[in-house]
Amino acid sequence: MKLMGDIVCKFGGSSVAEARQIRKIESIIRSDPHRRYIVVSAPGKRNPDDEKITDLLYTCQSLAAEGKSYERPFEAVSSRYLQIDRQLEARSEIQSRLEELREQLAAGASADLAASRGEYLCARLLAAYLKATFVDAAEIIQLKGNDTVAESSYRYMAGKLKDPGLYVIPGFYGSDSRGEVRTFSRGGSDITGALVAKAVHARVYENWTDVSGLLKADPRIVRDPRPMAEVTYREIRELSYMGAKVLHEEAILPVYEQKIPILIRNTDRPEDPGTVILAERNSQVHPIAGVAGRIGLGLLYLEKFLLRKDPQHRDRVLGILASHSVDLEWERSGIDSLLLLVPAKQLEEKREPLRRAIEEELNPDHLEILENMALIAVVGEGLSTRPDITATALQRLSQQDIHVRLVDQGSSKISALFVVHSEDFNRAVTTIHDTID
Amino acid sequence: MKLMGDIVCKFGGSSVAEARQIRKIESIIRSDPHRRYIVVSAPGKRNPDDEKITDLLYTCQSLAAEGKSYERPFEAVSSRYLQIDRQLEARSEIQSRLEELREQLAAGASADLAASRGEYLCARLLAAYLKATFVDAAEIIQLKGNDTVAESSYRYMAGKLKDPGLYVIPGFYGSDSRGEVRTFSRGGSDITGALVAKAVHARVYENWTDVSGLLKADPRIVRDPRPMAEVTYREIRELSYMGAKVLHEEAILPVYEQKIPILIRNTDRPEDPGTVILAERNSQVHPIAGVAGRIGLGLLYLEKFLLRKDPQHRDRVLGILASHSVDLEWERSGIDSLLLLVPAKQLEEKREPLRRAIEEELNPDHLEILENMALIAVVGEGLSTRPDITATALQRLSQQDIHVRLVDQGSSKISALFVVHSEDFNRAVTTIHDTID
């Protein structure tokens, strides 16, 4: 297959935030001729007080829809692009494209169309600067009603991207069956990059960001968490499910299917190795990929002598939850007990009705309803061959007087779960991070 | 309530196996005037090569039903009772009662009736010896179609047992709605004792056996397991569910409902304190009651990227199990995985069809079907406040190179579960026993 061996590069908002960042992109692209497919986000913040282009565009659209003046935000958008174009000497006809956008807004552009112009203009600008072929995402990515990508998209992409040379494609959007622009509700430009990578059978999908790869824990919780060198798709999925801010799973699925590795790299430090996400890894040296978790869980625990002899008990409890509009997130049954994790928010004001309903229906010996619980997962391909890791984590948590309400290892081969009280969450994550290599 | 404060004593087969054992019963009964209700089993083995009366009676009945001579087993039964009666000088009219039994067998006695005569004759003999009132279990215990005890039994018992003095009641049987004798299918005389204890509102239910109480592990697996001083009903239930040979739960339920303590004591060593089973205990000193487990489990583990996004996946897998007549014993879900424990026996010859069905229906990324797994439970009221116990157990198992396939603590507040390979079962139970106090 002639496209084999190419690299898809997705550049995030910070990588296209200003001209000097785009010069870094140029240098990255020029350093490897296999980097032929570039997917871009809209320009992000240049400093913490800056505004994101996408946010400004949403503001323009909603002001326009209310018949109000959107001059100020539009001016902020225009000046960013004009400045970048001027500084790069890109000659991307940006002025006329901005005029076109102003007309679209005046004509009642949808929020999706308005927001998508951040990526569109950025890709136009970059294509002109790099002298690459621009391909509009609206022409190659088709979204179905439920916001999933139609299989036909791969045919369109393969067709439009088949010639040699460099391509620039805007991320974040596609078009629906009526040809209207539609943005992705989750995952943004990362998804576009993954779709292109799958379509062109890329050798690797490079995801260029402002960090030198993924970390083994959330840096807002753990001080200086260690970086991940390698991580598998399924480890990413479990970490992500547990609350880690990594690639959205919809941005992984297309490349997962073809086992295309994803490389998370730093545009500002292209010399850093970054993190590679792949199908399999050697877990001898680093058995654990990372630790993640989230607070905001409610816990229901009920116990009744000979509960297990009543084969309907589970259905009866789940029926009560459903009738109170409480979703079940997690479930564990003991011999004569049942432990359920639910969204804590949904328990608000339902705690007492729920308690009464369970007491009436099941008459348990013991019933606990707790609203401030947290779930933590230690995720690693090496976990199943290293049971001492969970043992050590448990020991350290115990030494820190952190009460572990539930421990589970083995329900998934690659993760161990701990349920703790929310107030112990940060300490528990830090303690666990410090026990893993 | 005038009956309050009395003690129900159940004596097992070894305690009534011969005259010198029955003299020990006499001394136990006479040493406390509150011991007013005696429930007896049939005479058990006097030595390892001896025959149990109940087994001999079943043999008589089945020979009689086939029209064959049952003289030899009947003679063995007769001589045991005659010898005991003679040695005790009980004058229990045993000869005429044996004749009556011979006639019943000849007239086509049911297996239940025949088997029940072991307890019946023993109770008759003991009542004569102790000059106590004999009450036939057939008159006070009514069994419903599904082998459960009718509530009316408590009325009959209360009526028949209301006067002062000493009573002897045969265990193991009652009568059905047509007045026919019916033996208990499980739990035997222990159930009778529990029913009487509940009926007379006993202060304590003493269960006299040939051991000085319960042990923290199975002595066939662990060398010199430590004894249990106290254990709660729910601890017993969990140990029993996990395979510990303790009182059958149906022998616990009646006294559990009234929080009557059960005392397991040794007829041969009445000075030993034994084990008390009760509603609550102080778990500070001995957080763990014991460790139990069983082999013979099959394990199914399946994993699929984004499995959890398919809300029907669990039902689909359980549907496949059901259509292959495989029962689900235990279930644990991970993020994108499902682990199921089933009876290993049921997997025989179904392993491949099951694998094919799961692969066709769910197309998992990974599917494991293992036939030689074991489940171990560490049970203790103190477990929830001592997470270090599970950590230590896990650490020691790991040091012993015992691969722990699943760990669960917290699904029940009083137990931690470990799944290991059958070949590691004995070592694992021993290792865990040695880590608990």
Interface residues (C-beta under 8 A of the other chain):
Chain A: Y233 R234 R237 E238 Y241 M242 E249 L253 Y256 Y301 E303 F305 L306 R308 W330 E331 R332 S333 G334 I335 D336 S337 L339 D365 A377 P387 D388 T390 A391 T392 L394 Q395 L397 S398 Q399 H403 V404 R405 L406 V407 D408 Q409 G410 S411 S412 K413 S415 A416 V419
Chain B: Y233 R234 R237 E238 Y241 M242 E249 L253 Y256 Y301 E303 F305 L306 R308 W330 E331 R332 S333 G334 I335 D336 S337 L339 D365 A377 P387 D388 T390 A391 T392 L394 Q395 L397 S398 Q399 H403 V404 R405 L406 V407 D408 Q409 G410 S411 S412 K413 S415 A416 V419
